[in-house]
């Protein structure tokens, strides 16, 4: 009977409603016979008193009306039911067809039976409904699993294609290795001599005067792979001064200390290429007790007999006998460098103690040279040592802006000795300069040819030159107000003088552009390597009448370019004892064409001990990539070739190294400025390592994803993650890197003093993960040049950065075309404070112009990590530690300062935080206030704000381009 009620949802619902109505009527009907029975019992007593015919009529009426009412109900239910329910509702009619013949007790039983049927049917309906829902759930699950299998199939097909491409790439690499016919260059192996210089016969003054590198220098001690070893005679042991003279104690101490930091210094004289001898500044022993730059002149003025006696015996404080007896002199002084560094005595005859002295084949390094004394490309001119031993020197410098200062041109000096005679042309120059200063123009001149007040320097023993007026602080203040400063040549036949170079030093320090009159008659410091035309205006004396016109013709952009270059030259090569000593050694090494020492990397210390093996976990797969999008082949780790240009970079690009990069002191594994080959070289003769798109014929997305292409050989990148006690966030970030093409290694900089938990499970992402212990908790650790970073490209990311694989790879491809710039995702800019009109604000609002890319998600060249660690002023790194902030701003300042180019933003992403991560410190208002201060402080340190604005971002070439249906885009979403 229950099968009659096996209906679907619609018919079952209708039948259930009909059954409910019928049951309700039956309940009423059941109630009616029960009432009749009760009344019958009552009426039995009544019949004894009343007539029996009334009871009979009542019973007949009930028996007639009840079946009629039930039949009517059934007919109504049959008419209301849909056609599909006709056959199934027929048993209901059969169930009620004999009601008219039933007794009340039978009717009650039938009603109870129908109620039981209803209950049973309801339970079965609920079970069927539950079964139906379960079947639907199973179908949904199977459909979902089917979709997952389809996705997995596509993923595996994509992975198979990547493996095929990887095999092809490996085969190409194998063929390249077999066909390679050039040596694999790396760090040069040191090849040094193992014996002392042979003793040779001495040479005469005439032969010494004709010395050049080819006839007076022993190249056999200086192999190309020697590393240029340098030996210093201890000045406390080997004193070459005459009796009564000695070298300034400050100079001796600082020279020994600074040379001790130099990578070329060796302690074994047998290995040395050159031998340094400190011969000056030689002062009278009485002067050494006085810490005054002009003490020697003052002492001589008070006691003229000292000078007369010493000069009567010999005008030079150098004892040549002691010089010739140096243990490694070799008889003729070859490969010896005599250092005469001026500091306190700037204008006496003792600034050139080696004049008319037979120094044989030794190279002379000093500030003052006579024309017939100086041997071009052999002797070396250096400025006096007027700065500190080393360290930050930015406090000594003035701001570079505004371009034009209070005075257009200044000069302060007095000709000493006063009886020195000027040439006729010099007299004309003096008169013209005086007329220029008195002329009524909008330009202000301050030209003083007599010191007011009179200088404390005395005339005794001084050479004919323009002496300095006032004190160092007063001259510095005047130079800070000077757009240009005039530098006049020394009198006589000198090609260089200590006083003239002191003026040049002070001008560059204060940002006054030097105007060197008579420059064609002079020799400037380090002229073999430094391009002084980019720093100063070099004019012959004949141009004096056109001087004012020329100064007015220089545009602000060129003026600031001269000022910036002058400051860079001063900071790197002139500013301190360390800078001077390093520059002298680098100049000698550059002259010989020997590569510098490799820059020392930071040795990475693992957070795990040698016996501990961290636990591994399977990473989540397919989180960031679409299965149908192949982003690149799977390759084994391939480090960037390093030290390939050891013997060519400072031969071909020496001028760039000295004047643009400002770093001839170290050899770097790679540079972002390495030249690119012509396009056809990738196919003719120089194809090794190149992976052109479509093997050279190009192509769309499919061919694009199979090779890197571009202008440089194949390479990979390293991800550097800085983290601090956020293990779970770090593990999730690492897991998202699984399957990332071109990833060489992940370096996790563990900034916390606490080691990772022993039970922490590190995801196995298919590439090595190096967890490096930071020396201390500092954001500067983000840019430490660890030795475990073996690629040029470095992706610096925060531990909570959330980047898709296609975004990372697109950024990598863009960086390969802009290797010297910061290439990344979140852009920011520096905004001018209109209220104060002299401050910058850090701004992160949406903007159509930006000047910074945050290094929380950016590609940089490893070269800049070396510069950040070793060259960036310590004050900036200290400020980063003070605020625990701003390291990304500092890196943007550094790169823009060096390249004068803005960063490159890729994709539309404005932030890079993972959606579910907790709020970071960068959302605090204090964070922004500190960044305002950082920008302004960094601008003070650099002397200007190097950040440059850009108004574009990089997107994939075929992005939003309509292409045929059988072609793929480079990236689906970029």
DAFEN-V867683 format. One record per backbone hydrogen bond with DSSP energy under -0.5 kcal/mol. NH is the residue of the N-H (numbers start at 0). CO is the residue of the C=O. E is the energy in kcal/mol with one decimal. If there is no record, write none. Layout:
NH;CO;E + NH;CO;E
This chain:
3;0;-0.8 + 4;1;-1.7 + 5;2;-1.7 + 6;4;-1.5 + 11;7;-2.5 + 12;8;-1.6 + 13;9;-2.0 + 14;10;-3.0 + 15;11;-2.3 + 16;12;-1.9 + 17;13;-2.6 + 18;14;-3.1 + 19;15;-1.9 + 20;16;-2.3 + 21;17;-2.9 + 22;18;-2.7 + 23;19;-1.9 + 24;20;-2.2 + 25;21;-2.7 + 26;22;-2.3 + 27;23;-1.8 + 28;24;-2.9 + 29;25;-3.4 + 30;26;-2.0 + 31;27;-1.9 + 32;28;-1.8 + 33;29;-1.5 + 34;30;-1.7 + 35;31;-2.3 + 36;32;-2.7 + 37;33;-1.9 + 38;34;-2.8 + 39;35;-2.2 + 40;36;-2.0 + 41;37;-2.0 + 42;38;-3.7 + 43;39;-1.4 + 44;40;-0.9 + 45;41;-1.7 + 46;42;-3.6 + 47;43;-0.8 + 48;45;-1.8 + 49;45;-3.6 + 53;50;-0.6 + 54;50;-0.5 + 55;51;-1.6 + 56;52;-1.9 + 57;53;-1.8 + 58;54;-2.2 + 59;55;-2.1 + 60;56;-2.2 + 61;57;-1.9 + 62;58;-2.4 + 63;59;-1.8 + 64;60;-2.6 + 65;61;-2.1 + 66;62;-0.7 + 67;63;-1.2 + 68;64;-2.5 + 69;65;-2.1 + 70;66;-2.8 + 71;67;-2.2 + 72;68;-2.0 + 73;69;-2.2 + 74;70;-2.2 + 75;71;-2.3 + 76;72;-2.2 + 77;73;-2.1 + 78;74;-2.2 + 79;75;-2.2 + 80;76;-1.5 + 84;81;-2.0 + 85;82;-1.7 + 88;84;-1.8 + 89;85;-0.8 + 91;88;-0.8 + 92;88;-1.0 + 92;89;-0.5 + 93;89;-2.1 + 94;90;-1.9 + 95;91;-0.8 + 95;92;-0.8 + 96;93;-0.9 + 98;95;-1.1 + 100;97;-1.1 + 101;97;-0.6 + 101;98;-0.9 + 106;102;-2.5 + 107;103;-2.2 + 108;104;-2.1 + 109;105;-3.0 + 110;106;-2.5 + 111;107;-2.4 + 112;108;-2.7 + 113;109;-2.7 + 114;110;-2.2 + 115;111;-2.1 + 116;112;-2.5 + 117;113;-2.6 + 118;114;-2.4 + 119;115;-2.7 + 120;116;-3.2 + 121;117;-2.5 + 122;118;-2.2 + 123;119;-2.7 + 124;120;-2.9 + 125;121;-2.3 + 126;122;-2.5 + 127;123;-3.0 + 128;124;-2.8 + 129;125;-2.6 + 130;126;-2.8 + 131;127;-3.0 + 132;128;-2.5 + 133;129;-2.4 + 134;130;-2.6 + 135;131;-2.5 + 136;132;-2.6 + 137;133;-2.8 + 138;134;-2.7 + 139;135;-2.5 + 140;136;-2.7 + 141;137;-2.8 + 142;138;-2.6 + 143;139;-2.7 + 144;140;-3.0 + 145;141;-2.6 + 146;142;-2.5 + 147;143;-2.6 + 148;144;-2.6 + 149;145;-2.4 + 150;146;-3.0 + 151;147;-3.1 + 152;148;-2.7 + 153;149;-2.7 + 154;150;-2.8 + 155;151;-3.1 + 156;152;-2.7 + 157;153;-2.7 + 158;154;-3.1 + 159;155;-2.7 + 160;156;-2.4 + 161;157;-2.6 + 162;158;-2.5 + 163;159;-2.6 + 164;160;-2.6 + 165;161;-2.7 + 166;162;-2.7 + 167;163;-2.4 + 168;164;-2.8 + 169;165;-2.6 + 170;166;-2.4 + 171;167;-2.4 + 172;168;-2.5 + 173;169;-2.3 + 174;170;-2.4 + 175;171;-2.4 + 176;172;-2.2 + 177;173;-2.0 + 178;174;-2.3 + 179;175;-1.1 + 184;182;-0.9 + 190;224;-1.1 + 194;269;-0.8 + 199;329;-3.5 + 207;203;-2.2 + 208;204;-2.2 + 209;205;-0.8 + 209;206;-0.8 + 210;207;-1.5 + 214;211;-0.9 + 215;211;-2.0 + 216;212;-0.8 + 218;216;-1.0 + 220;217;-1.0 + 221;218;-1.9 + 225;222;-1.8 + 229;263;-2.8 + 230;273;-2.2 + 232;230;-0.5 + 232;275;-2.5 + 236;233;-1.4 + 237;233;-3.2 + 238;236;-0.9 + 239;237;-0.6 + 241;316;-3.1 + 244;241;-1.8 + 245;282;-2.4 + 247;280;-1.3 + 251;247;-2.5 + 252;248;-2.6 + 253;249;-2.6 + 254;250;-2.4 + 255;251;-2.1 + 256;252;-2.2 + 257;253;-3.1 + 258;254;-2.4 + 259;255;-1.3 + 260;256;-0.8 + 260;257;-0.8 + 261;257;-0.6 + 261;258;-0.8 + 264;261;-1.1 + 265;229;-2.9 + 268;266;-0.7 + 270;267;-1.4 + 271;268;-0.7 + 272;228;-3.0 + 273;228;-1.3 + 274;334;-2.4 + 275;230;-3.3 + 276;336;-2.7 + 278;276;-0.8 + 278;338;-2.4 + 279;338;-1.5 + 282;245;-3.0 + 282;280;-0.5 + 284;243;-2.5 + 286;283;-1.1 + 287;283;-1.1 + 288;285;-0.8 + 289;286;-1.9 + 290;288;-0.6 + 291;289;-1.5 + 294;291;-2.0 + 297;293;-2.2 + 298;294;-2.7 + 299;295;-2.3 + 300;296;-2.2 + 301;297;-2.0 + 302;298;-2.1 + 305;302;-1.7 + 306;302;-0.7 + 307;303;-2.3 + 308;304;-2.7 + 309;305;-2.2 + 310;306;-2.9 + 311;307;-1.9 + 312;308;-1.9 + 313;309;-2.7 + 318;239;-3.1 + 319;317;-0.9 + 322;318;-1.8 + 323;319;-2.9 + 324;320;-1.1 + 325;322;-1.4 + 328;325;-1.9 + 331;328;-0.6 + 332;328;-1.8 + 335;332;-1.6 + 336;274;-3.1 + 337;362;-3.3 + 338;276;-3.2 + 338;336;-0.7 + 339;337;-0.7 + 339;364;-2.9 + 340;279;-1.9 + 340;338;-0.5 + 341;339;-0.6 + 345;343;-0.8 + 348;460;-1.2 + 350;347;-1.8 + 351;348;-1.5 + 352;349;-0.7 + 354;351;-1.4 + 356;353;-1.7 + 358;356;-1.4 + 360;331;-2.7 + 361;358;-1.9 + 362;335;-3.2 + 364;337;-2.7 + 365;379;-1.6 + 367;350;-0.6 + 368;495;-1.6 + 370;492;-2.4 + 372;369;-0.8 + 373;369;-2.0 + 375;373;-0.7 + 377;374;-1.8 + 378;374;-2.4 + 379;363;-2.6 + 381;365;-1.7 + 384;341;-3.1 + 385;383;-1.1 + 395;392;-1.6 + 396;393;-1.4 + 397;508;-0.7 + 399;942;-2.9 + 400;942;-0.5 + 404;402;-0.5 + 406;480;-2.8 + 407;443;-2.8 + 408;443;-1.0 + 409;483;-1.2 + 410;445;-2.7 + 412;447;-1.8 + 413;466;-1.0 + 414;448;-0.5 + 415;464;-2.9 + 419;416;-2.1 + 426;422;-2.2 + 427;423;-2.1 + 428;424;-2.2 + 429;425;-2.4 + 430;426;-2.2 + 431;427;-2.5 + 432;428;-2.5 + 433;429;-2.1 + 434;430;-2.3 + 435;431;-2.3 + 436;432;-2.0 + 437;433;-1.3 + 438;434;-0.9 + 438;435;-0.5 + 440;438;-1.1 + 445;408;-2.2 + 447;410;-3.4 + 447;445;-0.6 + 448;446;-0.5 + 461;458;-2.0 + 462;346;-2.1 + 464;415;-2.9 + 464;462;-0.8 + 466;413;-2.8 + 466;464;-0.9 + 474;470;-2.3 + 475;471;-2.2 + 476;472;-2.1 + 477;473;-1.9 + 478;474;-2.6 + 479;475;-1.8 + 480;476;-0.7 + 480;477;-1.0 + 481;478;-1.4 + 482;406;-2.9 + 483;407;-1.2 + 484;512;-2.1 + 485;409;-2.6 + 486;514;-2.6 + 488;516;-0.5 + 490;463;-1.5 + 493;490;-0.7 + 494;368;-1.8 + 495;368;-1.2 + 500;496;-2.1 + 501;497;-1.9 + 502;498;-2.1 + 503;499;-2.0 + 504;500;-2.5 + 505;501;-2.4 + 506;502;-2.3 + 507;503;-2.2 + 508;504;-1.9 + 509;505;-1.6 + 510;506;-0.8 + 510;507;-0.5 + 511;506;-1.9 + 512;482;-2.1 + 512;510;-0.5 + 514;484;-2.8 + 515;513;-0.6 + 515;536;-2.0 + 516;486;-2.1 + 516;514;-0.8 + 517;538;-2.2 + 518;515;-0.9 + 518;538;-2.0 + 520;517;-1.8 + 521;518;-1.2 + 522;494;-2.8 + 525;380;-1.4 + 526;523;-1.1 + 528;525;-1.6 + 529;525;-2.9 + 531;529;-1.1 + 533;530;-1.4 + 534;531;-1.4 + 535;531;-2.5 + 536;513;-2.7 + 537;535;-0.8 + 538;515;-2.4 + 538;536;-0.7 + 542;539;-1.7 + 543;540;-1.6 + 544;541;-0.5 + 545;542;-1.3 + 546;543;-1.1 + 549;545;-2.3 + 550;546;-2.4 + 551;547;-1.9 + 552;548;-1.4 + 553;549;-0.8 + 553;550;-0.5 + 558;554;-2.7 + 559;555;-2.8 + 560;556;-1.6 + 561;557;-2.4 + 562;558;-2.2 + 563;559;-2.7 + 564;560;-2.4 + 565;561;-2.3 + 566;562;-2.0 + 567;563;-2.2 + 568;564;-2.5 + 569;565;-2.4 + 570;566;-2.9 + 571;567;-2.3 + 572;568;-2.2 + 573;568;-0.6 + 573;569;-1.5 + 574;569;-2.1 + 576;387;-2.2 + 577;388;-2.1 + 579;575;-2.3 + 580;576;-2.6 + 581;577;-2.4 + 582;578;-2.1 + 583;579;-2.3 + 584;580;-2.1 + 585;581;-2.5 + 586;582;-2.4 + 587;583;-2.0 + 588;584;-2.5 + 589;585;-2.7 + 590;586;-1.9 + 591;587;-1.2 + 592;588;-0.7 + 592;589;-0.7 + 593;588;-1.8 + 594;223;-0.6 + 598;666;-2.6 + 601;784;-2.4 + 602;600;-0.6 + 605;603;-0.6 + 606;770;-1.9 + 611;608;-0.8 + 613;611;-0.6 + 614;759;-0.6 + 616;761;-1.7 + 618;763;-0.6 + 628;625;-1.9 + 629;627;-0.6 + 630;628;-0.5 + 633;161;-0.6 + 634;632;-0.6 + 639;789;-2.0 + 642;668;-2.2 + 643;668;-0.6 + 645;642;-0.6 + 647;644;-0.8 + 648;644;-2.0 + 650;647;-1.1 + 651;647;-3.3 + 652;648;-2.3 + 656;652;-2.3 + 657;653;-2.2 + 658;654;-2.6 + 659;655;-2.5 + 660;655;-2.8 + 661;655;-0.6 + 662;656;-2.0 + 666;596;-2.6 + 667;665;-0.5 + 673;670;-1.2 + 676;710;-0.6 + 680;677;-0.9 + 681;677;-0.6 + 681;678;-1.2 + 682;679;-1.7 + 683;679;-1.6 + 684;682;-0.6 + 685;680;-1.5 + 689;686;-1.8 + 693;702;-0.6 + 694;691;-1.7 + 695;692;-2.0 + 696;693;-1.5 + 697;692;-2.3 + 700;967;-3.0 + 703;699;-2.7 + 704;700;-2.2 + 705;701;-0.6 + 705;702;-0.7 + 706;702;-0.5 + 706;703;-0.9 + 708;690;-2.4 + 713;688;-3.4 + 716;741;-2.2 + 717;792;-2.1 + 718;744;-2.3 + 719;717;-0.5 + 719;794;-2.6 + 720;718;-0.5 + 720;746;-2.6 + 721;719;-0.5 + 721;796;-1.1 + 722;720;-0.5 + 722;748;-2.1 + 729;725;-2.4 + 730;726;-2.8 + 731;727;-2.1 + 732;728;-2.1 + 733;729;-2.6 + 734;730;-2.5 + 735;731;-1.5 + 736;733;-1.7 + 737;734;-1.4 + 738;764;-0.9 + 739;736;-1.7 + 740;738;-0.6 + 741;632;-0.6 + 742;739;-1.1 + 743;716;-3.1 + 743;741;-0.6 + 744;716;-0.8 + 745;767;-2.2 + 746;718;-3.4 + 747;745;-0.6 + 747;769;-3.1 + 748;720;-3.1 + 748;746;-0.6 + 749;747;-0.9 + 749;771;-3.2 + 750;722;-2.3 + 750;748;-1.1 + 759;756;-1.3 + 761;614;-2.9 + 761;759;-0.6 + 763;616;-2.7 + 764;762;-1.0 + 767;743;-0.5 + 769;745;-2.9 + 769;767;-0.5 + 770;768;-0.6 + 771;747;-3.3 + 771;769;-0.8 + 772;604;-3.9 + 773;749;-2.0 + 777;775;-1.2 + 780;777;-1.2 + 781;778;-1.5 + 782;779;-1.6 + 783;780;-1.4 + 785;783;-2.1 + 786;601;-2.1 + 788;785;-1.4 + 789;787;-0.9 + 792;715;-0.6 + 793;859;-2.2 + 794;717;-3.2 + 795;793;-0.8 + 795;857;-2.8 + 796;719;-2.4 + 796;794;-0.6 + 797;855;-2.2 + 798;721;-0.9 + 800;797;-1.3 + 801;911;-3.1 + 802;800;-0.6 + 807;803;-2.1 + 808;804;-2.5 + 809;805;-2.1 + 810;806;-2.4 + 811;807;-2.2 + 812;808;-2.3 + 813;809;-2.3 + 814;810;-2.5 + 815;811;-1.7 + 816;812;-0.5 + 816;813;-1.4 + 817;813;-0.7 + 817;814;-1.2 + 820;817;-1.6 + 822;820;-0.6 + 822;858;-2.2 + 823;821;-0.5 + 823;903;-2.1 + 824;856;-2.0 + 827;851;-2.5 + 828;842;-2.0 + 830;828;-0.5 + 830;840;-3.2 + 832;838;-2.5 + 833;831;-1.0 + 836;832;-2.6 + 840;830;-3.0 + 842;828;-2.4 + 849;949;-2.4 + 850;827;-2.6 + 851;827;-2.5 + 853;825;-2.2 + 856;853;-1.3 + 857;795;-2.0 + 857;854;-0.5 + 858;822;-4.3 + 859;793;-2.4 + 861;791;-2.0 + 863;860;-1.5 + 864;860;-0.6 + 864;861;-1.0 + 865;861;-1.3 + 866;862;-1.9 + 867;863;-2.4 + 868;864;-1.7 + 869;865;-2.8 + 870;866;-2.4 + 871;866;-2.2 + 875;872;-1.3 + 876;872;-1.2 + 877;873;-2.5 + 878;874;-1.8 + 879;875;-2.0 + 880;876;-1.9 + 881;877;-2.2 + 882;878;-2.3 + 883;879;-1.6 + 884;879;-1.3 + 889;885;-2.2 + 890;886;-1.9 + 891;887;-2.0 + 892;888;-2.5 + 893;889;-2.4 + 894;890;-2.4 + 895;891;-2.2 + 896;892;-2.4 + 897;893;-2.0 + 898;894;-2.5 + 899;895;-2.3 + 903;821;-2.9 + 904;951;-0.5 + 905;823;-2.7 + 906;953;-2.0 + 913;799;-1.7 + 916;913;-1.2 + 922;919;-1.5 + 923;920;-1.8 + 926;923;-0.6 + 927;923;-0.9 + 928;924;-2.0 + 929;925;-2.5 + 930;926;-1.5 + 931;927;-2.1 + 932;928;-1.9 + 933;929;-2.3 + 934;930;-2.1 + 935;931;-1.7 + 936;932;-2.6 + 937;933;-3.2 + 938;934;-1.8 + 939;935;-1.5 + 940;936;-2.0 + 941;937;-2.6 + 942;938;-1.4 + 945;943;-0.8 + 949;849;-2.6 + 953;904;-3.0 + 955;973;-2.3 + 958;955;-1.4 + 960;957;-1.9 + 966;963;-1.9
